[in-house]
Amino acid sequence: MIDHLRQKGLEVDPVCRVLELSPSTYFARKKRPKSARRLRDETLMPLIEEIHAKSGGTYGARRITRALRRKGVVVARCTVERLMAELCLEGVIRGRRRRTTVPEPSAPHYLLRGPAMGLPASGAGMTGPPCRTHGPGGWCHQLRRHRQTAD
């Protein structure tokens, strides 16, 4: 980022001051050679992109790992997963795609207490042993028992 701003005509010192970074840290990082991991990543990235493109964008990390091993490249699946995420590559997902949900505010929450849910507001009227962590009225008290007492 600092290099990009330098090309736009800004000096290093003011940019580092805004980023709360020492200019000496920036220059030391620029001098430092690339790590072995980064060098290896740079050799693997084109291979991963090539295999992914040849598969028509269908191969995921497991299949790409196997294809690389068939070519004689020893690589871990977690490395391929990390590099695919960095390259914004994704294989085809079978079945339904996983989605996170945004909870609707009007939907009932099962751990909610009070008369609206038909549950006691505290531990009163609950049967069974108390929760080891939160005590007899704890929120994690067995929900099954709550439902049985509410009915």
Buried (B, 14 or more C-beta within 10 A) or exposed (E): EBEEBEEEEEEBEEBBEEEEBEBEEBEEEEEEEEEEEEEBBEEBBEBBBEBBEEBEEEBBBEBBBBBBEEEEEEBEBEBBBEBBEEEEBEBEEEEEEEEEEEEEEEEEEEEEBEEEBEBBEEBEEBEEEEBEEEEEBEEEBEEEEBEEBEE
